[in-house]
Amino acid sequence: MPPPTFLRKARFALVYPLVIGLLLFARTTEGSWAWGIAIIALGETLRVWANGYVGHVKAGRDIAADQTIIPKGRLITAGPYAFVRHPLYLGTMLLGLGFCVMVGNAWLALIALVFFLTMYRGKMAEEEARIKDAYPAYAAYERAVPRWIPTGRRYPDRAGRWTWQGIAASNEWKTVIWVTVLVIALYFREEVFEGREWLARGKAIQQVLLLALAAALILYDIGYELVKRSR
């Protein structure tokens, strides 16, 4: 039985230390919390928007004998793909930026930026090379649409539509779960270790509900993986 995805992908070897760093070195304020939540929400919304267009396409790709991924279907140029070629990576970067803003640690933000550029620039170039071979129309699309920093211009020849099938196929809901759990963990870090307000008057119900939500999300994801791997 192969190991779980989160143990097989090399980039996770850097993600987990960053998460630990967020929990250890957070210095949140009301302002950093509000701005961080806003950026995180923007990043996750972008990822959900993008995966609704391409999640089922990614899941339907063929794998050649040399492990090369062969895309199937039409080139997706609608939704966020009309503005940037890699909205999923942009969404991921915004998630990381949001958490760094939330914890108010410039060093973690710098490390996250270096991590993003190191892990994803080469990956974006590799994916683009494969797509060019599969879709002749990609050359015109590449010239018209920026890689991951939008300019506001929208690609005119848009193809594709958003579906819930894409979200289910991409497992983006798992990202939503763990982003939510991490936000809750950072909230309790601030309340308990900095504010000393564990189950404080006026916050007890809110805190219990947040704990129950985090526990339910974690148990659901663990249960899903166990059922999936037992089939």
KAZIWO-V246568 format. One record per residue. N is the residue number from 1. RES is the residue in one letter. SS is DSSP state (a for helix, b for strand, c for the rest). D_CENTER is the distance of its C-alpha to the mean C-alpha in whole Angstrom. Layout:
n = {N;N}
res = {RES;RES}
ss = {SS;SS}
d_center = {D_CENTER;D_CENTER}
This chain:
n = {1;2;3;4;5;6;7;8;9;10;11;12;13;14;15;16;17;18;19;20;21;22;23;24;25;26;27;28;29;30;31;32;33;34;35;36;37;38;39;40;41;42;43;44;45;46;47;48;49;50;51;52;53;54;55;56;57;58;59;60;61;62;63;64;65;66;67;68;69;70;71;72;73;74;75;76;77;78;79;80;81;82;83;84;85;86;87;88;89;90;91;92;93;94;95;96;97;98;99;100;101;102;103;104;105;106;107;108;109;110;111;112;113;114;115;116;117;118;119;120;121;122;123;124;125;126;127;128;129;130;131;132;133;134;135;136;137;138;139;140;141;142;143;144;145;146;147;148;149;150;151;152;153;154;155;156;157;158;159;160;161;162;163;164;165;166;167;168;169;170;171;172;173;174;175;176;177;178;179;180;181;182;183;184;185;186;187;188;189;190;191;192;193;194;195;196;197;198;199;200;201;202;203;204;205;206;207;208;209;210;211;212;213;214;215;216;217;218;219;220;221;222;223;224;225;226;227;228;229;230;231}
res = {M;P;P;P;T;F;L;R;K;A;R;F;A;L;V;Y;P;L;V;I;G;L;L;L;F;A;R;T;T;E;G;S;W;A;W;G;I;A;I;I;A;L;G;E;T;L;R;V;W;A;N;G;Y;V;G;H;V;K;A;G;R;D;I;A;A;D;Q;T;I;I;P;K;G;R;L;I;T;A;G;P;Y;A;F;V;R;H;P;L;Y;L;G;T;M;L;L;G;L;G;F;C;V;M;V;G;N;A;W;L;A;L;I;A;L;V;F;F;L;T;M;Y;R;G;K;M;A;E;E;E;A;R;I;K;D;A;Y;P;A;Y;A;A;Y;E;R;A;V;P;R;W;I;P;T;G;R;R;Y;P;D;R;A;G;R;W;T;W;Q;G;I;A;A;S;N;E;W;K;T;V;I;W;V;T;V;L;V;I;A;L;Y;F;R;E;E;V;F;E;G;R;E;W;L;A;R;G;K;A;I;Q;Q;V;L;L;L;A;L;A;A;A;L;I;L;Y;D;I;G;Y;E;L;V;K;R;S;R}
ss = {c;c;c;c;a;a;a;a;c;c;c;a;a;a;a;a;a;a;a;a;a;a;a;a;a;c;c;c;c;a;a;a;a;a;a;a;a;a;a;a;a;a;a;a;a;a;a;a;a;a;a;a;a;a;a;a;a;a;a;c;c;b;b;c;c;c;c;c;b;b;c;c;c;c;c;c;c;c;a;a;a;a;c;b;c;c;a;a;a;a;a;a;a;a;a;a;a;a;a;a;a;a;a;c;c;a;a;a;a;a;a;a;a;a;a;a;a;a;a;a;a;a;a;a;a;a;a;a;a;a;a;a;a;a;c;c;c;a;a;a;a;a;a;a;c;b;c;c;c;c;c;c;c;c;c;c;c;c;c;c;c;c;c;a;a;a;a;a;a;a;c;a;a;a;a;a;a;a;a;a;a;a;a;a;a;a;a;a;a;a;a;a;a;a;c;c;c;c;c;c;c;c;c;a;a;a;a;a;a;a;a;a;a;a;a;a;a;a;a;a;a;a;a;a;a;a;a;a;a;a;c}
d_center = {26;23;21;18;15;13;17;17;14;16;13;12;16;14;11;14;16;14;14;17;18;16;19;22;22;21;23;22;24;24;23;20;19;19;18;15;14;15;12;9;11;11;7;6;9;9;6;9;11;11;10;13;15;14;13;17;18;15;17;20;21;24;24;27;29;28;24;23;21;23;21;23;24;24;22;19;20;19;17;15;16;19;18;16;16;12;10;7;8;9;6;4;8;8;6;9;11;11;12;14;16;16;18;20;20;21;21;18;16;18;17;14;15;17;14;12;15;17;14;13;16;18;15;15;19;19;18;20;23;22;22;25;27;26;26;29;27;24;27;28;24;23;26;25;21;20;17;14;16;18;22;22;24;23;24;27;27;24;23;21;20;18;18;17;18;15;12;15;15;11;11;8;10;9;6;8;11;10;8;12;14;13;14;17;18;18;20;22;22;24;26;27;28;28;30;31;31;30;31;33;35;33;30;31;30;26;26;27;25;22;23;23;20;18;21;20;17;17;20;19;16;19;21;19;19;22;24;22;23;26;27}
